[in-house]
Amino acid sequence: MNKTRIYNSRVMDFYLKLIKAKYPHVNINDLLKSAGMEPYEVADQGLWFTQQQVNQFYAVVVQLTGNENIAREAGRYAASPDTLGTVRKYVLSALSPEKAFDLLGKFSQTLTKSAVYSTRMIGRNAVEVTVRLREGIKEEPYQCQNRIGCFEAIVSSFNYK
């Protein structure tokens, strides 16, 4: 079992913010306890979790919310005003969608050490995003769905479809 810490606590924080906003019946402290996590761990942006810890967290989230598609929803929520706050308005006003995707590789390193992201423009309004898992890393399908939600959030932040 891989004990490498590769997922930043901010990933779980995105889920928690979504749950607080859309699933108020879920007790966050109970969720974290069931997942073997502490609130201070998720609040510490310098803390990283293992694949096993993240899988346990996700399983509890799905169980408590009843939403098997919550990974993609959490990815989309990652770019919401609730998550990024007022800084979102200023950052987005200085960026184009092309530049946002260009910065994706650097930003992703603050959330995960599991993969390397690369992007390239393939058309006037099309971008190709490649995510390559690092050697020895095996992720779960929900993690890909979460990434897709994040990519969709980038596009929707600029009011594009």
Secondary structure, DSSP 8 states (H G I E B T S, - for coil): ----EEEEHHHHHHHHHHHHHH-TTS-HHHHHHHTT--HHHHH-TT-EEEHHHHHHHHHHHHHHH--TTHHHHHHHHTTSHHHHTTHHHHHHHH--HHHHHHTHHHHHTTTBSSEEEEEEEEETTEEEEEEEE-TT----HHHHHHHHHHHHHHHHHTT--
